[in-house]
């Protein structure tokens, strides 16, 4: 049977983000400056030069090693006991 419940859309936090935007009027290509490898990239869709501007986009959180390193540093390790482990008197 078809489940017809409507899901509530999730509101993601946004911020003004620096992007590269295509200069060609017919093209809507853009990319985040943080994830580009060149100082003045060309559009991947049409090959035109791109210009720096800003756009309100959802916040992307760093993942991978940065997140794992932060989690590792935030956890404190239990100090090792000074005596033997089986000393239960």
GUMAR-16646 format. One record per residue: z, x, y of N, C-alpha, C, CB in turn; residue in one letter. Coordinates in nm, 2 decimals, decimal comma. Last residue first. Glycine has a CB too. Layout:
<atoms>
> Z	X	Y	Z	X	Y	Z	X	Y	Z	X	Y	A
...
</atoms>
This chain:
<atoms>
> 4,67	4,10	-0,62	4,81	4,09	-0,66	4,89	4,00	-0,56	4,88	4,23	-0,66	X
> 4,39	4,19	-0,69	4,44	4,06	-0,65	4,58	4,05	-0,70	4,35	3,95	-0,72	X
> 4,15	4,40	-0,68	4,30	4,42	-0,65	4,35	4,28	-0,60	4,32	4,53	-0,55	X
> 3,88	4,43	-0,72	3,96	4,35	-0,81	4,11	4,36	-0,79	3,92	4,40	-0,95	X
> 3,78	4,60	-0,52	3,75	4,46	-0,51	3,84	4,37	-0,60	3,60	4,44	-0,55	X
> 4,00	4,84	-0,36	3,92	4,80	-0,47	3,90	4,65	-0,46	3,98	4,84	-0,60	X
> 4,00	4,86	0,01	4,05	4,88	-0,13	3,95	4,84	-0,23	4,18	4,82	-0,14	X
> 3,85	4,79	0,23	3,90	4,93	0,22	3,94	4,96	0,08	4,01	4,96	0,31	X
> 3,55	4,59	0,23	3,70	4,61	0,21	3,73	4,75	0,19	3,75	4,52	0,10	X
> 3,31	4,61	0,49	3,34	4,62	0,35	3,49	4,64	0,34	3,27	4,75	0,29	X
> 3,26	4,35	0,73	3,30	4,48	0,70	3,34	4,49	0,55	3,41	4,54	0,79	X
> 2,98	4,14	0,75	3,12	4,15	0,71	3,15	4,30	0,68	3,16	4,06	0,59	X
> 2,75	4,16	1,02	2,78	4,18	0,88	2,93	4,19	0,86	2,71	4,32	0,83	X
> 2,63	3,91	1,23	2,72	4,02	1,21	2,75	4,04	1,06	2,85	4,01	1,29	X
> 2,32	3,82	1,36	2,41	3,81	1,25	2,50	3,93	1,25	2,34	3,78	1,12	X
> 2,15	3,92	1,56	2,25	3,82	1,60	2,35	3,80	1,49	2,18	3,69	1,63	X
> 1,97	4,09	1,43	2,07	4,14	1,52	2,18	4,05	1,56	1,99	4,19	1,65	X
> 1,83	3,90	1,28	1,90	4,01	1,21	2,01	4,07	1,30	1,81	4,12	1,16	X
> 1,70	3,75	1,47	1,80	3,69	1,38	1,89	3,79	1,31	1,72	3,60	1,28	X
> 1,54	3,95	1,59	1,65	3,88	1,67	1,75	3,82	1,58	1,58	3,78	1,76	X
> 1,38	4,01	1,37	1,46	4,11	1,43	1,57	4,05	1,51	1,38	4,21	1,51	X
> 1,24	3,77	1,35	1,32	3,82	1,24	1,42	3,92	1,28	1,24	3,87	1,12	X
> 1,11	3,75	1,59	1,21	3,65	1,56	1,30	3,70	1,45	1,14	3,52	1,51	X
> 0,94	3,98	1,56	1,03	3,97	1,68	1,14	3,87	1,65	0,96	3,93	1,80	X
> 0,79	3,94	1,33	0,89	4,04	1,33	0,99	4,03	1,45	0,82	4,18	1,34	X
> 0,73	3,59	1,37	0,71	3,71	1,29	0,82	3,81	1,31	0,58	3,78	1,34	X
> 0,68	3,46	1,70	0,72	3,45	1,56	0,70	3,58	1,49	0,64	3,34	1,49	X
> 0,76	3,33	2,02	0,72	3,44	1,94	0,77	3,43	1,79	0,77	3,58	2,00	X
> 0,66	3,00	2,10	0,77	3,10	2,08	0,72	3,21	1,99	0,89	3,02	2,01	X
> 0,48	2,85	2,35	0,47	2,91	2,22	0,58	3,02	2,21	0,33	2,98	2,20	X
> 0,50	2,55	2,53	0,55	2,68	2,51	0,53	2,73	2,37	0,70	2,68	2,55	X
> 0,20	2,38	2,62	0,32	2,39	2,54	0,37	2,53	2,53	0,30	2,32	2,40	X
> 0,08	2,43	2,96	0,06	2,43	2,82	0,20	2,43	2,75	-0,02	2,55	2,77	X
> -0,09	2,42	3,25	0,03	2,37	3,19	0,01	2,35	3,04	0,09	2,24	3,26	X
> -0,25	2,71	3,37	-0,26	2,58	3,31	-0,13	2,54	3,25	-0,38	2,58	3,20	X
> -0,41	2,94	3,60	-0,29	2,89	3,53	-0,32	2,74	3,48	-0,17	2,89	3,62	X
> -0,64	3,21	3,59	-0,59	3,10	3,65	-0,47	3,05	3,57	-0,69	2,98	3,66	X
> -0,90	3,45	3,60	-0,76	3,43	3,57	-0,72	3,30	3,65	-0,68	3,55	3,62	X
> -1,23	3,40	3,45	-1,14	3,42	3,56	-1,00	3,39	3,53	-1,19	3,35	3,69	X
> -1,49	3,54	3,25	-1,38	3,45	3,26	-1,29	3,49	3,38	-1,29	3,45	3,14	X
> -1,85	3,54	3,20	-1,72	3,60	3,24	-1,61	3,50	3,26	-1,74	3,69	3,37	X
> -2,01	3,39	2,91	-1,99	3,41	3,05	-1,86	3,48	3,09	-1,99	3,27	3,12	X
> -2,03	3,33	2,64	-2,06	3,47	2,68	-2,05	3,49	2,83	-2,19	3,51	2,64	X
> -1,96	3,09	2,52	-2,09	3,10	2,59	-2,13	3,24	2,64	-2,10	3,00	2,71	X
> -1,73	3,13	2,37	-1,82	3,02	2,34	-1,96	3,04	2,40	-1,76	2,89	2,39	X
> -1,58	3,34	2,46	-1,62	3,34	2,32	-1,72	3,23	2,29	-1,50	3,33	2,23	X
> -1,63	3,48	2,77	-1,60	3,36	2,70	-1,66	3,37	2,56	-1,67	3,24	2,77	X
> -1,49	3,81	2,82	-1,60	3,72	2,83	-1,57	3,60	2,74	-1,73	3,78	2,79	X
> -1,20	3,95	3,00	-1,28	3,91	2,88	-1,40	3,82	2,92	-1,19	3,83	2,78	X
> -1,07	4,19	3,14	-1,15	4,09	3,19	-1,25	4,04	3,08	-1,24	4,14	3,32	X
> -0,90	4,33	2,97	-0,85	4,31	3,10	-0,94	4,20	3,17	-0,85	4,43	3,18	X
> -0,85	4,22	2,63	-0,93	4,28	2,73	-0,87	4,25	2,87	-1,08	4,24	2,72	X
> -0,71	4,07	2,45	-0,71	4,21	2,43	-0,78	4,29	2,54	-0,77	4,25	2,30	X
> -0,50	3,79	2,49	-0,63	3,85	2,50	-0,61	4,00	2,50	-0,70	3,81	2,64	X
> -0,25	3,66	2,49	-0,31	3,68	2,36	-0,46	3,74	2,37	-0,32	3,55	2,28	X
> -0,19	3,62	2,75	-0,09	3,70	2,67	-0,16	3,74	2,53	0,03	3,62	2,65	X
> -0,37	3,45	2,85	-0,38	3,59	2,89	-0,30	3,67	2,80	-0,34	3,61	3,03	X
> -0,52	3,21	2,64	-0,40	3,25	2,70	-0,41	3,40	2,73	-0,27	3,23	2,61	X
> -0,84	3,08	2,72	-0,75	3,15	2,63	-0,63	3,19	2,71	-0,82	3,27	2,56	X
> -1,12	2,85	2,73	-1,01	2,92	2,79	-0,93	2,99	2,68	-0,93	2,82	2,87	X
> -1,42	2,66	2,79	-1,35	2,76	2,71	-1,24	2,82	2,80	-1,44	2,87	2,67	X
> -1,60	2,46	2,87	-1,46	2,44	2,89	-1,37	2,54	2,81	-1,42	2,30	2,84	X
> -1,91	2,49	3,04	-1,82	2,53	2,93	-1,67	2,50	2,97	-1,84	2,69	2,91	X
> -2,05	2,42	3,27	-2,07	2,34	3,15	-1,97	2,37	3,03	-2,21	2,36	3,10	X
> -1,98	2,62	3,46	-1,94	2,48	3,48	-1,95	2,39	3,35	-2,02	2,42	3,59	X
> -1,84	2,93	3,38	-1,95	2,85	3,37	-1,91	2,70	3,37	-2,03	2,87	3,23	X
> -1,60	3,07	3,37	-1,66	3,05	3,50	-1,78	2,95	3,49	-1,69	3,17	3,57	X
> -1,32	3,00	3,16	-1,46	3,03	3,17	-1,52	2,99	3,31	-1,54	2,96	3,06	X
> -1,00	3,15	3,21	-1,09	3,03	3,21	-1,23	3,07	3,23	-1,04	2,92	3,31	X
> -0,71	3,27	3,09	-0,85	3,31	3,13	-0,93	3,18	3,11	-0,90	3,43	3,04	X
> -0,38	3,19	3,21	-0,49	3,18	3,11	-0,61	3,25	3,17	-0,52	3,04	3,08	X
> -0,03	3,16	3,23	-0,15	3,23	3,28	-0,26	3,23	3,17	-0,11	3,38	3,31	X
> 0,12	2,84	3,24	0,09	2,96	3,16	-0,03	3,03	3,22	0,06	2,92	3,01	X
> 0,39	2,64	3,30	0,27	2,69	3,36	0,24	2,83	3,30	0,28	2,71	3,52	X
> 0,51	2,47	3,01	0,53	2,56	3,12	0,40	2,60	3,18	0,62	2,68	3,08	X
> 0,68	2,22	2,81	0,56	2,29	2,86	0,60	2,38	2,97	0,46	2,18	2,91	X
> 0,81	2,10	2,50	0,83	2,15	2,63	0,71	2,23	2,68	0,96	2,24	2,63	X
> 0,67	1,81	2,34	0,70	1,95	2,34	0,72	2,00	2,48	0,58	2,03	2,27	X
> 0,75	1,51	2,21	0,73	1,57	2,34	0,77	1,72	2,33	0,81	1,50	2,45	X
> 0,59	1,34	1,95	0,68	1,44	1,98	0,65	1,50	2,12	0,69	1,55	1,87	X
> 0,55	0,99	1,92	0,49	1,12	1,95	0,60	1,21	1,99	0,38	1,11	2,06	X
> 0,65	0,81	1,64	0,68	0,84	1,78	0,63	0,98	1,81	0,84	0,83	1,81	X
> 0,43	0,64	1,43	0,52	0,75	1,45	0,54	0,77	1,60	0,46	0,88	1,39	X
> 0,42	0,31	1,31	0,37	0,41	1,41	0,47	0,52	1,43	0,34	0,33	1,54	X
> 0,36	0,20	0,98	0,46	0,24	1,09	0,40	0,34	1,18	0,59	0,30	1,02	X
> 0,21	0,12	0,77	0,15	0,10	0,91	0,26	0,13	1,02	0,11	-0,04	0,92	X
> 0,10	0,23	0,47	0,22	0,23	0,56	0,17	0,22	0,70	0,30	0,36	0,53	X
> -0,07	0,05	0,23	-0,08	0,12	0,35	0,05	0,11	0,43	-0,20	0,07	0,43	X
> 0,00	0,08	-0,12	0,00	0,00	0,00	0,00	0,09	0,12	0,12	-0,10	0,00	X
</atoms>
